[in-house]
Each structure stands twice: as structure tokens, then as C-alpha cells.
Amino acid sequence: EEDLECRFYISPKMENLGELVKEIINRHLNKGLPCYLKINTDSTKNDRIVFYSSLQNANGHLEIFKEIKQERKELFTESDKRSRRYLFWNGAICKISI
């Protein structure tokens, strides 16, 4: 079991939520990386996907998010406008770009 030390927040359009979650899970399974996430289906909330990670695996997760965004940019359309795109790490919030 890994220490969950940081979180990634992703806010896709509601109609893309299921497909994006499927992509995230499948790519993590293919690469053998652990995948811990929470999904919020409340359309009034921006943080629709909260992804949890250890610091050790954070770069691997970011690489997967970048791959998905490059290959399936439409899944991140609303993320570019509404997502906080921040990494919460040990009590500090750091801006990230994917």
C-alpha cells in the first residue's frame, strides 16, 4: 500500500467523465501504476475527479495524464477552462500544467 501524499484535481465535462476515468484506469493498469481516485458526479462541482498519489508515483501519473491529453484532447476541454489544475501536496498547493 502506498502513502497517499498528494492529490490531483481534474474537471472534465460531465459527458466526458466516464470516458476519461476509463482512460485513466486502463493506462494505469497497463503501466502497473496504482490508481486511487474519487469521482464526483455532481454537475455543480468543479473537482469531478480527485486522483490520489504518493510522491514517488506522482510523475508517472502526470505522464499518463499528459498522454491522454495529447491523444484525446477533447476529454480535457472543460478542464482547460474550469479545473484548478493544482497538486495538493503535504499541506501545500502547487500549480501544475498538463
C-alpha positions as CSV (number, residue, x, y, z in Angstrom):
1,E,0.0,0.0,0.0
2,E,1.4,3.4,-0.9
3,D,1.3,6.6,1.1
4,L,-1.2,9.0,-0.4
5,E,0.6,12.2,-0.1
6,C,-0.8,14.3,-2.9
7,R,-3.9,14.9,-4.9
8,F,-4.6,15.9,-8.5
9,Y,-7.9,17.6,-9.4
10,I,-9.4,17.2,-12.8
11,S,-12.7,18.7,-14.1
12,P,-13.8,17.3,-17.4
13,K,-17.3,18.0,-18.9
14,M,-19.9,15.7,-17.4
15,E,-20.4,13.9,-20.7
16,N,-16.6,13.1,-20.8
17,L,-16.3,12.0,-17.2
18,G,-16.8,8.2,-17.7
19,E,-14.6,8.0,-20.8
20,L,-11.8,10.0,-19.1
21,V,-12.0,7.8,-16.0
22,K,-11.8,4.7,-18.2
23,E,-8.7,6.0,-20.0
24,I,-7.0,6.9,-16.7
25,I,-7.7,3.4,-15.1
26,N,-6.7,1.5,-18.3
27,R,-3.5,3.3,-18.7
28,H,-2.5,2.9,-15.1
29,L,-3.3,-0.9,-15.3
30,N,-1.2,-1.2,-18.5
31,K,1.8,0.6,-16.8
32,G,1.4,-1.2,-13.5
33,L,0.9,2.0,-11.5
34,P,-1.6,2.1,-8.6
35,C,-4.7,4.1,-9.3
36,Y,-6.7,5.7,-6.4
37,L,-9.4,8.1,-7.4
38,K,-12.7,9.6,-6.3
39,I,-15.4,10.6,-8.8
40,N,-17.9,13.4,-8.2
41,T,-21.0,13.3,-10.5
42,D,-22.5,16.5,-9.1
43,S,-22.5,18.8,-12.1
44,T,-22.2,21.9,-9.9
45,K,-18.8,20.8,-8.6
46,N,-15.6,21.6,-10.4
47,D,-13.5,18.8,-8.9
48,R,-15.1,15.9,-10.7
49,I,-12.0,13.6,-10.4
50,V,-9.8,13.7,-7.4
51,F,-6.8,11.5,-8.0
52,Y,-4.6,10.4,-5.0
53,S,-0.9,9.6,-5.3
54,S,2.3,9.0,-3.4
55,L,5.1,11.5,-4.2
56,Q,7.1,8.6,-5.6
57,N,4.5,7.9,-8.3
58,A,3.3,11.5,-8.9
59,N,5.4,12.0,-12.1
60,G,4.2,8.7,-13.5
61,H,0.6,9.8,-13.0
62,L,1.3,13.2,-14.6
63,E,2.8,11.4,-17.6
64,I,-0.3,9.4,-18.0
65,F,-2.5,12.5,-17.8
66,K,-0.3,14.2,-20.4
67,E,-0.5,11.2,-22.8
68,I,-4.3,11.1,-22.5
69,K,-4.5,14.9,-23.1
70,Q,-2.3,14.6,-26.2
71,E,-4.2,11.7,-27.7
72,R,-7.7,12.6,-26.5
73,K,-7.7,16.4,-26.0
74,E,-11.5,16.5,-26.2
75,L,-11.7,14.8,-22.9
76,F,-10.0,17.8,-21.2
77,T,-11.9,20.6,-22.9
78,E,-13.6,21.9,-19.8
79,S,-10.6,21.1,-17.7
80,D,-8.7,23.9,-19.5
81,K,-11.3,26.4,-18.5
82,R,-12.6,25.3,-15.1
83,S,-10.2,22.9,-13.5
84,R,-8.0,24.2,-10.7
85,R,-5.2,22.1,-12.1
86,Y,-3.4,22.1,-8.8
87,L,-1.5,19.5,-7.0
88,F,-2.2,19.3,-3.2
89,W,1.0,18.1,-1.5
90,N,1.7,17.7,2.2
91,G,-0.5,20.7,3.1
92,A,0.8,23.0,0.3
93,I,-0.9,23.6,-3.1
94,C,1.3,23.8,-6.2
95,K,0.1,24.8,-9.6
96,I,0.6,22.1,-12.3
97,S,0.2,22.1,-16.0
98,I,-0.9,19.1,-18.1
